[in-house]
Amino acid sequence: MNLQLVFLWSKKIHRWLLWFVTLLGSWMMLSGYLMHKELEGESPVSVEIMLFLRTWHNEVSSYFIIVFTLMMLTGLSMWGVPKLIQRQNNK
């Protein structure tokens, strides 16, 4: 397997996953902030909306973990592949 091809594909996938992590993370940040405000008694939204936010926060967190883990793995391969290429070239 061509290590340079692995590096390029990892870089491309990592870049796309970055956008998904940003979008999912923004949603989780907003819903988490609103849930925190509910705990403080300063909820700016109704109870029905809070139930919706809590449910969706729990649903999105599963996808966030999957995407973040994939992003971590592609980042690890982008870090490790140049080291493997350098090791092969030194031999």
DASULKA-V415034 format. One record per pair of residues at least 4 apart in sequence whose ideal C-beta (glycine too) atoms are under 8 Angstrom apart, sorted by sequence separation. I is the first residue (numbers start at 0). J is the second residue. If there is no record, write none. Layout:
BEGIN
i=I j=J
i=I j=J
END
This chain:
BEGIN
i=0 j=4
i=1 j=5
i=2 j=6
i=3 j=7
i=4 j=8
i=5 j=9
i=6 j=10
i=7 j=11
i=8 j=12
i=9 j=13
i=10 j=14
i=11 j=15
i=12 j=16
i=13 j=17
i=14 j=18
i=15 j=19
i=16 j=20
i=17 j=21
i=18 j=22
i=19 j=23
i=20 j=24
i=21 j=25
i=22 j=26
i=23 j=27
i=24 j=28
i=25 j=29
i=26 j=30
i=27 j=31
i=28 j=32
i=29 j=33
i=30 j=34
i=31 j=35
i=32 j=36
i=33 j=37
i=34 j=38
i=35 j=39
i=37 j=41
i=44 j=48
i=45 j=49
i=46 j=50
i=47 j=51
i=48 j=52
i=49 j=53
i=50 j=54
i=51 j=55
i=52 j=56
i=53 j=57
i=54 j=58
i=55 j=59
i=56 j=60
i=57 j=61
i=58 j=62
i=59 j=63
i=60 j=64
i=61 j=65
i=62 j=66
i=63 j=67
i=64 j=68
i=65 j=69
i=66 j=70
i=67 j=71
i=68 j=72
i=69 j=73
i=70 j=74
i=71 j=75
i=72 j=76
i=73 j=77
i=74 j=78
i=75 j=79
i=76 j=80
i=77 j=81
i=78 j=82
i=79 j=83
i=80 j=84
i=81 j=85
i=82 j=86
i=83 j=87
i=84 j=88
i=85 j=89
i=86 j=90
i=0 j=5
i=36 j=41
i=37 j=42
i=44 j=49
i=36 j=42
i=36 j=43
i=42 j=49
i=44 j=52
i=33 j=42
i=33 j=43
i=33 j=44
i=37 j=49
i=34 j=49
i=33 j=49
i=34 j=52
i=33 j=52
i=34 j=53
i=30 j=52
i=34 j=56
i=30 j=53
i=30 j=55
i=31 j=56
i=30 j=56
i=26 j=55
i=27 j=56
i=30 j=59
i=26 j=56
i=27 j=59
i=26 j=59
i=27 j=60
i=23 j=59
i=27 j=63
i=23 j=62
i=24 j=63
i=23 j=63
i=20 j=63
i=23 j=66
i=20 j=66
i=19 j=66
i=20 j=67
i=16 j=66
i=20 j=70
i=16 j=69
i=17 j=70
i=16 j=70
i=12 j=69
i=13 j=70
i=16 j=73
i=13 j=73
i=12 j=73
i=13 j=74
i=10 j=73
i=9 j=73
i=13 j=77
i=9 j=74
i=9 j=76
i=10 j=77
i=9 j=77
i=6 j=76
i=5 j=76
i=6 j=77
i=9 j=80
i=6 j=80
i=5 j=80
i=6 j=81
i=3 j=80
i=2 j=80
i=6 j=84
i=2 j=83
i=3 j=84
i=2 j=84
i=2 j=87
END
